[in-house]
Each structure stands twice: as C-alpha cells, then as structure tokens.
Amino acid sequence: MTARPAKNAIFEQFAADGISLMFGNPGTVEQGFLDVLEETQAMGYILALQEAAAVGIADGYARAGARPALVQLHTGVGLGNAVGMLYQAKRGHSPLVVIAGEAGVRYESMDSQMAADLVAMARPVTKYATRVTHPGSVLRVLRRAVKTAMTPPRGPVFVSLPMDVLDELTTEPAVPSTIPSKATLPVPGELERAVAALRGARRPVVLMGDGVSVSDAQAELAAVAEALGAPVWGVDSSELNIDTTHPLYKGQLGHMFGEHSAAALEGADAVLIVGTYVFPEVFPLLDSPFPQGCAIVHIDLDDYEIAKNFPVDVALVADPKATLAALAERLGPGEPLEERPAEPYGDTMMDLFAAELARRAPEGLVVFDEALTSSPALLRHLPPRLPGSYFLTRGGSLGVGIPGAIGIKLARPEAEVVAFTGDGGSMYTFQALWTAVRYGVAARFVICDNRRYQLLDDNLEQYWRERGVASHPHPEGFDLSHPEIDFVRLAKGLGVPAVKVAKPAQVESAVARMLAEQGPFLVDLVTT
C-alpha cells in the first residue's frame, strides 16, 4: 500500500465503511484532518454551533438510518460539552463513532492548554474508548471502533486522534470493517425451557425494549404476546417495538418510580423480558418487583443486562427475532383479541394541534417525541404504528428533540419529520436550528410551551405523596415564565420562519403553513 499521511488515510477508511457525513464543531487540534476533509469528495461536513447539538443530530441520523454516524469533537472541552448527549446515546444504543483531536503524543508530558485524559473522560459515556498512539494502527483502530459501535448491543465509541500521529505516514490498507452477525438461536433444549416457563401461565406479562427494534422483531413479539394473551409493557423502549394500537399494548412503565413497574407486574405468574434491561427507573425498587414464584424468561443480545439486578429462570443470550419466532411456533396461536376501546380525546391545545396534524399529515410521517408531559395528548392522535415512524427521547438528557429531528431528516430526506420538544428542553440545543437552515433540512419543530419544567412539578408531587409531605408551592427554579422566552424571534434570528399558536383558532392555519414550508419551520405552541 502506498504510504500517505494518516490524516488522509482515515477518510479512505470512512469511505470504505460507507460513512459519508461528519457531524461536528471544529477546533485547532483537529485542523489537520479537517483541512484534508475539504479536499475529500466522498465526505460532507455538517457543522453544528455546539458539540451537544452535533451529537444530538448524529444520534437522530444513526437511529433513523440504523448505521454508524461519525462525530468530530474538539479535544477535552468539546468532549465535555458533549458528555450529556453521549450518555443519551449510550443508554439508547446509538452506533456513534466519535473522534476528537489532541495536540500530540509528544506534548503529553507538558500538561499545557487543553490537555486532558480524553479516554478517561469518554469511558463512562461510551461503549468503548481508546487512543491511537502510532500511525500504523490508525485504520485498524477505526475499524475496531465501527465494529464495536455496530455490534449489538450497539453504542457510541470514542477514538482520540493526536495530531502528530495523524501527520505521520501509514501504509495501512483501508478495507471495510467487519460487523459480526449475532443472529443466534438458542439450542432446542433452552427453547423448550422457555416454552415450559411460559406455557400455561394464567397471568403472563411481556416487558419489551429497543432490542426488539434493532432485531426487526416487532411482528414476532406481537405473535408471542398473542399466543400468551399477555399484556405488553414498554420498559427501555424509545423505538417502535410494537404497534401501539395493538390490543395487548399497555403503554410505557416510565423511567422514574419503581412502584409503577411493580403495579404492572402485580399477580403475574410468568414474565417474558425481551430486548431491555430491568428496570430503568431513576428511583427503582431495591426489592424485586416480580411476584414470588413468578417464572421469568429473559431474551437479549446483551448478556450483561440479563439477570443484572434480579435473578431469572431462563436466560437466553440470543437474537430476539429468531428466538421469538421459534417461541411463537412452539406456543401456537392465541385466542382472538378484541379491539382496544378508543381513548377519549381531550381538548387541550396539544390535542387540537395533534389532531390537526394527524388529519393533514402525509403518509410516512415521522415523529420525534420529546414532548414529555404533553406526550399523552400527542399520542392519542398520532399513535405510533410502523417501525421507523416514531422516536422517543431517552437517557434523561434534555434537548434531543430539535437536533434529533434534523438527524432523522438527513437520514431520510423523503420523510416528513416533526419534532415535539418542551420550552425548557429546546433551549439546551436551540442553536441546532441554524444547522437546519445551513443545510436546507426541512424538518418541523413544535415547542410545547408551558413556561415551566412541568415534569419536575409532576415528579416532585409524587415525591411529596410518597413521603406524606403536604402540598406547597413548587420551587421557583422550575418556573420559566420570567422573562418570557420569545421562541418566534429566536427562531427567526437563526433563519427559521416561525409562528406562535396561543388560541385554538390559530391551530389549523399553523399546521397547514408548517407542512407547506419548503424548509425548516417552528411552531411555538402555548399549552398552558
């Protein structure tokens, strides 16, 4: 192989892996390879005005495209800005390949400006973190990063690229990374154990998560649930893992209080867990929420998560799609199901807006849901039904809605993409709108504007009830009403046309204008 600088060779490797976009925010110690990027026809650069926005856009791109997304951060300061979004990506198993520059290995002992242990910073929020120290291993390490990011359980990886290493010559060949298949099926004896644990259960329950979506196992999950006649609850579930209008789907357990999970499992004599860890609440029960004597079967490709917190009876490290198909065949068809009665519609501003969007939206509408306390009204009118049509916030980081929708639209430009986010959450990454304008990304953004961190109000009230605390005024720090945030002017200042909707009579025209706009558009929807 012809010798060339490693800073050039990395783009050959990215091209070999089909990576054609880099999401980032530039910095001095990355300038060597960013300068090369300008000469590279096969690689585009998506500029964000802050690292959290760059990672959020890449996260949406990776989720919608089920492909690796390349992120460039600026050494330790940029990595620090991105940590919250990287945690989000780790919890959501997004296959991000994150690179950051540093001045050079030869300067390591100087402890000078911007010096930091990047690998140590990245390790808690990534699946794998490493540093390249020799030009002869740069491409090998990048292939390992792509392989690790894309192998289930997927997740973000981090590679530190010192400038002096990239300036050196390498003769490494650029060849496609190998992604090992994990489409494994348990041996027949283990399948029979699972069937024996589930068959005959009088009150079975299914708990599912995003491992179902990654495995494309939505149909197989529904078949097993129907065979068992079991209610299905979403646990670590932010993708479309089952048609949410399915008669057996009961909703999400939530991510705050373990009592909610225990209530859903009350009286269960068998539980099937698929593609999720249990349980993801901020305040989980320390004692097992599973009823005594309940048989538990756990299927996941992530062996770390199986029986991590509570013992199970049958533990299958296997592909959900193949394994659920085999279980459905052995269990046989279930009893006919009655249609679930329609949930009564409300008359809130979100109800009105979502109903109008549902009436007007084209086929293939994609929703990014960071509406949080407004989500129930949104989903009453736009229930997710098809894989790839719905993406929910995850991981606990605010500010994913706007950049996430931009990434989804970049991955799927033919789709109509609408993001719903809160007023507080939007301000974490509002500058991502500038990126949408710069690259002509015609995503739509709806601010659910209640002038509060309303979710904190709700969680605090739960805290009071659990501890017998009398109700009293919420903390002043939850209030966003003063000074009032002018989202329309902010959006227009970044180049995005926008409209404020404060009255029911304004809803119809706002939705029509939003969908007709050729570029990005924002709606400030006052929900109070």
C-alpha positions in Angstrom: 0.0 0.0 0.0 1.3 3.5 -0.9 2.4 5.5 2.1 0.3 8.6 2.9 -0.4 10.7 6.0 -2.8 9.0 8.4 -4.9 12.2 8.3 -5.6 11.4 4.7 -5.9 7.6 5.2 -8.7 8.0 7.8 -11.0 9.3 5.0 -10.3 6.3 2.9 -11.4 4.2 5.8 -14.6 6.1 6.4 -15.4 5.8 2.7 -14.7 2.0 2.8 -17.3 1.8 5.6 -19.9 3.9 3.7 -19.6 6.9 6.0 -20.3 10.0 4.0 -21.1 12.6 6.6 -19.2 14.0 9.6 -21.1 15.9 12.3 -19.1 18.3 14.4 -17.8 21.6 15.6 -14.2 22.4 14.5 -11.2 23.0 16.7 -7.5 23.8 16.5 -6.1 20.3 17.2 -8.4 18.8 14.6 -7.5 21.3 11.9 -5.1 18.9 10.1 -7.6 16.3 9.2 -10.4 18.9 8.8 -8.3 20.6 6.2 -8.0 17.3 4.3 -11.7 16.8 4.6 -12.2 19.9 2.4 -10.4 18.0 -0.4 -12.4 14.8 0.1 -15.3 14.5 -2.3 -16.8 11.5 -0.6 -17.2 13.2 2.8 -19.6 16.0 3.8 -19.3 18.1 7.0 -22.4 19.0 9.0 -21.5 22.0 11.2 -23.3 22.5 14.5 -22.7 25.5 16.7 -22.1 23.5 19.9 -21.0 19.9 20.5 -24.2 18.7 22.2 -26.1 19.7 19.1 -23.7 17.9 16.9 -24.0 14.7 18.9 -27.8 15.0 19.0 -28.0 15.4 15.2 -25.8 12.4 14.7 -27.8 10.4 17.2 -31.0 11.0 15.2 -29.2 10.2 12.0 -27.9 6.9 13.4 -31.3 5.9 14.8 -33.2 6.6 11.7 -30.6 5.0 9.3 -29.5 2.1 11.6 -26.0 3.0 10.5 -22.8 4.4 12.1 -22.7 8.2 12.5 -19.4 9.9 12.6 -19.0 12.8 15.1 -16.0 15.1 15.4 -15.5 16.8 18.8 -12.8 19.4 19.8 -10.5 17.7 22.3 -11.5 17.7 26.0 -13.5 20.9 26.0 -15.7 19.7 23.2 -16.0 16.3 24.7 -17.1 17.9 27.9 -19.8 19.8 26.1 -21.0 16.5 24.5 -21.0 14.2 27.6 -24.7 14.5 28.3 -25.7 13.7 24.7 -23.2 10.8 24.7 -24.8 9.4 27.8 -28.1 9.6 25.9 -26.6 7.7 23.0 -25.1 5.1 25.3 -28.4 4.4 27.0 -30.1 4.3 23.7 -27.5 2.1 22.0 -26.8 4.6 19.1 -23.9 3.5 17.0 -21.9 6.7 17.0 -18.2 6.8 16.1 -16.8 9.8 17.9 -13.4 11.2 17.2 -11.6 14.1 18.8 -8.1 15.5 18.2 -5.4 16.4 20.7 -2.2 18.3 20.2 0.0 15.3 20.1 1.6 12.4 21.9 4.9 14.3 22.1 3.3 17.1 24.1 1.7 14.7 26.6 4.1 15.5 29.5 3.8 19.2 29.1 0.3 19.4 30.7 -0.5 22.5 28.6 -3.6 24.3 27.3 -6.5 21.9 26.7 -4.6 18.9 27.9 -6.9 16.2 29.3 -7.2 12.4 29.6 -9.8 12.1 26.8 -10.2 8.4 27.1 -10.9 8.6 30.8 -13.5 11.4 30.1 -15.2 9.3 27.4 -15.2 5.9 29.0 -18.2 6.3 31.3 -20.5 7.5 28.5 -19.4 5.2 25.7 -19.3 1.5 24.9 -15.6 1.7 24.1 -12.9 4.4 24.3 -9.3 4.4 23.1 -6.5 6.5 21.9 -4.3 6.0 18.8 -0.5 6.3 19.5 1.1 5.0 16.3 0.3 5.8 12.7 0.5 2.2 11.7 -2.6 1.4 13.8 -4.9 4.3 13.0 -7.1 2.5 10.5 -7.1 -0.7 12.5 -8.4 1.1 15.5 -11.1 2.9 13.4 -12.3 -0.4 12.1 -12.5 -1.7 15.6 -14.5 1.3 16.6 -17.0 0.8 13.7 -17.3 -2.9 14.5 -17.8 -2.2 18.2 -20.4 0.5 17.6 -22.5 -1.6 15.2 -22.3 -5.0 17.0 -25.3 -5.5 19.3 -25.7 -4.2 21.9 -24.8 -1.2 19.8 -23.4 2.0 21.3 -21.2 5.0 20.9 -17.4 4.6 20.8 -14.7 7.2 21.1 -11.2 7.4 19.5 -8.7 10.1 20.4 -6.5 11.1 17.4 -3.3 13.0 18.3 -2.3 15.5 15.6 1.3 14.3 15.4 0.2 10.7 14.9 -2.1 11.7 12.1 0.7 13.7 10.4 2.9 10.6 10.1 2.8 8.3 7.1 0.9 4.9 7.2 0.8 2.1 4.7 -2.3 0.5 6.3 -4.9 -0.5 3.7 -8.4 0.9 4.0 -10.9 -2.0 3.9 -14.5 -2.3 5.1 -15.0 -3.0 8.8 -16.4 -6.4 9.7 -19.6 -6.4 11.6 -20.2 -9.8 13.2 -23.6 -11.3 13.0 -25.4 -12.1 16.3 -28.5 -13.6 14.7 -28.2 -16.5 17.1 -30.9 -19.0 18.1 -30.8 -21.0 21.4 -30.3 -24.7 21.2 -33.7 -26.6 21.3 -33.4 -27.6 24.9 -33.2 -24.0 26.0 -36.2 -23.0 23.9 -38.2 -25.8 25.5 -37.3 -24.5 28.9 -38.6 -21.1 27.9 -41.8 -22.6 26.5 -42.3 -24.6 29.7 -41.9 -21.5 31.8 -44.4 -19.5 29.7 -47.0 -22.1 28.6 -50.0 -22.4 30.8 -49.4 -19.1 32.6 -52.7 -17.6 33.8 -51.4 -14.1 34.1 -48.3 -13.7 31.9 -46.8 -10.3 31.2 -44.3 -9.2 28.4 -41.7 -6.5 29.1 -40.0 -5.2 25.9 -37.4 -2.7 24.8 -35.4 -1.4 21.9 -33.6 -4.7 21.3 -36.8 -5.7 19.6 -36.4 -2.8 17.1 -32.7 -3.4 16.5 -33.5 -7.0 15.7 -36.6 -6.1 13.5 -38.6 -8.4 15.7 -41.8 -6.4 16.0 -44.0 -9.0 14.3 -42.5 -11.8 16.2 -43.0 -10.0 19.5 -46.7 -9.4 18.7 -47.1 -13.1 17.8 -45.7 -14.3 21.1 -47.8 -11.8 23.1 -50.9 -13.0 21.2 -50.0 -16.7 21.8 -49.7 -16.0 25.5 -52.6 -13.4 25.7 -50.1 -11.3 27.6 -50.2 -7.5 28.1 -47.1 -5.8 26.7 -45.3 -3.0 28.5 -42.5 -0.9 27.2 -39.5 -0.6 29.5 -36.4 0.8 27.9 -38.4 1.5 24.8 -37.8 4.5 22.6 -38.3 3.0 19.2 -41.4 1.4 17.6 -41.3 -2.1 19.1 -45.0 -2.9 18.7 -47.9 -1.2 17.1 -49.2 1.0 20.0 -52.8 0.4 18.9 -52.4 -3.4 19.4 -55.0 -4.6 21.9 -52.3 -6.1 24.2 -50.1 -3.0 24.3 -50.5 -1.2 27.7 -48.0 1.7 27.4 -44.7 2.6 29.0 -43.7 1.8 32.5 -41.9 5.1 32.8 -38.4 6.0 33.9 -39.0 7.5 37.4 -40.6 5.3 40.0 -40.2 1.5 40.7 -43.7 1.4 42.1 -45.1 1.7 38.5 -43.3 -1.4 37.4 -44.4 -3.3 40.5 -48.0 -2.4 39.8 -47.8 -3.7 36.2 -46.4 -7.0 37.4 -48.8 -7.5 40.3 -50.2 -11.0 40.2 -48.1 -12.1 37.2 -47.1 -15.8 37.2 -44.8 -15.6 34.2 -42.9 -12.7 32.7 -41.1 -12.6 29.3 -38.5 -9.9 29.0 -37.2 -9.1 25.5 -34.6 -6.6 24.4 -34.4 -4.5 27.5 -32.8 -4.2 30.9 -34.9 -4.1 34.1 -35.6 -1.6 35.4 -34.5 1.8 34.2 -36.2 4.0 36.8 -34.4 6.8 38.5 -35.9 5.6 41.7 -36.2 1.8 41.3 -37.4 -0.6 43.9 -34.4 -2.3 45.7 -36.6 -5.3 46.4 -37.7 -7.4 43.5 -40.9 -6.1 41.9 -41.6 -9.6 40.5 -44.2 -11.6 42.4 -42.9 -14.5 44.4 -42.9 -17.7 42.4 -43.2 -15.9 39.1 -41.3 -17.6 36.2 -39.0 -15.2 34.3 -37.6 -15.6 30.8 -35.2 -13.0 29.5 -34.1 -12.8 25.9 -31.4 -10.3 24.9 -28.2 -10.0 22.9 -26.7 -8.0 25.8 -25.6 -10.7 28.3 -24.6 -8.0 30.8 -28.2 -6.9 31.2 -29.7 -10.4 31.7 -30.2 -11.0 35.5 -28.2 -7.9 36.2 -30.5 -6.8 39.0 -32.8 -9.7 39.6 -32.4 -13.5 39.0 -34.3 -15.1 36.1 -35.3 -18.6 35.4 -34.4 -18.9 31.7 -31.6 -16.6 30.4 -31.2 -16.6 26.6 -28.4 -14.6 25.1 -29.9 -14.7 21.6 -31.3 -12.7 18.7 -34.9 -11.6 19.7 -36.3 -12.1 16.1 -35.2 -15.7 15.6 -35.9 -16.6 19.2 -39.4 -15.1 19.4 -40.3 -16.7 16.0 -39.3 -20.1 17.5 -41.3 -19.5 20.6 -44.4 -18.4 18.7 -44.2 -21.6 16.6 -44.0 -23.7 19.7 -46.7 -21.9 21.7 -49.2 -21.9 18.8 -51.8 -19.3 18.1 -53.6 -17.5 20.8 -57.3 -16.6 21.4 -58.9 -13.9 19.2 -58.4 -10.4 20.6 -61.0 -7.7 21.0 -60.1 -4.3 19.6 -58.9 -1.9 22.3 -61.6 0.8 23.0 -60.6 4.2 21.7 -59.2 6.6 24.4 -61.3 9.6 24.8 -59.8 12.7 23.3 -59.1 15.8 25.3 -59.5 19.4 24.3 -56.1 20.8 25.2 -54.0 22.8 22.8 -51.8 19.7 22.2 -54.9 17.6 21.5 -56.1 20.2 19.0 -52.7 20.5 17.3 -52.0 16.8 17.2 -55.5 16.1 15.8 -55.0 18.7 13.0 -51.6 17.3 12.2 -53.0 13.7 12.1 -55.7 15.0 9.7 -53.2 16.7 7.3 -50.0 14.7 7.6 -48.8 12.8 4.6 -48.2 9.1 4.7 -45.0 8.2 6.3 -45.0 11.0 8.9 -42.1 10.6 11.4 -42.4 12.0 14.9 -39.6 12.7 17.3 -41.2 12.9 20.7 -39.6 15.0 23.4 -42.9 16.4 24.4 -42.6 14.8 27.9 -45.7 16.0 29.8 -47.5 16.7 26.5 -46.8 13.3 25.1 -50.0 11.6 26.2 -52.1 14.1 24.2 -49.8 13.8 21.2 -50.0 10.0 21.1 -53.8 10.0 21.5 -54.0 11.4 18.0 -50.8 10.1 16.4 -50.3 6.6 17.9 -47.1 5.0 16.6 -47.8 2.0 14.4 -45.0 1.4 11.9 -41.3 0.8 12.6 -39.3 3.9 11.8 -42.2 6.3 12.3 -41.6 7.2 15.9 -38.5 8.1 18.0 -38.8 8.9 21.7 -36.3 10.7 23.9 -34.2 8.5 26.1 -31.4 8.6 28.6 -32.6 11.6 30.6 -30.8 14.4 28.6 -33.0 17.3 27.7 -32.6 19.0 24.3 -32.6 15.9 22.0 -35.8 16.8 20.0 -34.6 19.6 17.7 -31.2 18.0 16.8 -32.7 14.5 16.7 -35.3 15.6 14.1 -32.6 17.2 12.0 -30.5 14.0 12.0 -33.6 11.9 11.1 -34.4 14.2 8.2 -30.8 14.0 6.9 -31.0 10.2 7.1 -34.5 10.0 5.5 -34.9 13.2 3.4 -38.1 11.8 1.7 -40.0 11.7 5.1 -42.0 14.4 6.7 -40.3 14.8 10.1 -41.9 16.7 13.0 -40.2 17.1 16.4 -42.1 18.0 19.6 -40.0 19.3 22.4 -40.5 21.4 25.6 -39.8 25.0 26.1 -37.1 24.2 28.7 -35.6 21.3 26.7 -35.4 23.2 23.5 -33.1 25.8 25.0 -30.4 23.2 25.5 -29.8 22.9 21.8 -31.9 25.7 20.1 -28.9 26.7 18.0 -29.3 23.4 16.1 -31.9 25.3 14.0 -29.0 27.2 12.4 -27.7 23.9 11.1 -31.1 23.0 9.7 -31.1 26.3 7.7 -27.5 26.0 6.6 -28.0 22.6 5.0 -31.6 23.0 3.9 -33.0 20.4 6.3 -36.8 20.8 6.1 -37.7 19.3 9.5 -40.5 20.9 11.6 -40.2 21.8 15.2 -43.0 22.3 17.8 -42.2 23.9 21.1 -44.7 22.6 23.8 -44.6 25.9 25.7 -46.0 25.7 29.3 -43.4 28.1 30.7 -42.2 25.5 33.3 -40.1 22.4 33.8 -43.5 20.7 34.2 -42.1 17.2 34.5 -40.2 18.3 37.6 -43.5 19.6 39.1 -45.1 16.2 38.5 -42.2 14.3 39.9 -41.9 16.5 43.0 -45.6 15.9 43.7 -45.0 12.1 43.5 -42.1 12.6 46.0 -44.4 14.5 48.3 -47.1 11.8 48.2 -44.6 9.0 48.9 -43.3 10.9 51.9 -46.5 12.3 53.2 -45.4 15.9 52.6 -48.2 18.4 52.4 -48.6 20.1 49.1 -46.9 23.6 48.8 -45.7 25.9 46.1 -43.2 24.4 43.7 -39.6 25.6 43.7 -39.0 28.9 41.9 -36.3 27.2 39.9 -39.0 25.2 38.0 -40.5 28.4 36.5 -39.6 29.7 33.0 -42.1 32.4 32.7 -39.9 35.4 33.6 -38.6 36.7 31.4 -40.8 35.2 28.7 -38.8 33.4 26.0 -39.7 34.6 22.5 -39.3 31.5 20.5 -40.5 33.0 17.3 -37.9 35.8 17.4 -35.2 33.4 18.4 -36.1 31.0 15.5 -36.2 33.9 13.0 -32.8 35.1 14.3 -31.4 31.7 13.3 -33.1 31.8 9.9 -36.1 29.6 10.7 -39.6 31.0 10.0 -41.9 30.6 13.0 -45.4 31.2 14.3 -46.9 31.4 17.8 -50.1 29.5 18.5 -51.8 30.6 21.6 -55.5 30.2 20.7 -57.5 27.2 19.3 -58.5 29.3 16.2 -54.8 29.5 15.2 -54.1 25.8 15.1 -55.4 24.9 11.7 -53.5 27.6 9.8 -50.3 27.0 11.7 -50.3 23.3 10.8 -51.1 24.0 7.2 -48.3 26.5 7.0 -45.8 24.3 8.8 -46.4 21.4 6.3 -46.3 23.7 3.3 -43.0 25.3 4.2 -40.1 24.3 1.8 -37.5 24.5 4.6 -37.4 24.2 8.4 -40.3 25.7 10.3 -41.1 26.2 14.0 -44.3 26.5 16.0 -44.4 27.9 19.5 -47.5 26.1 20.8 -48.7 27.6 24.1 -50.0 24.6 26.0 -51.0 26.4 29.3 
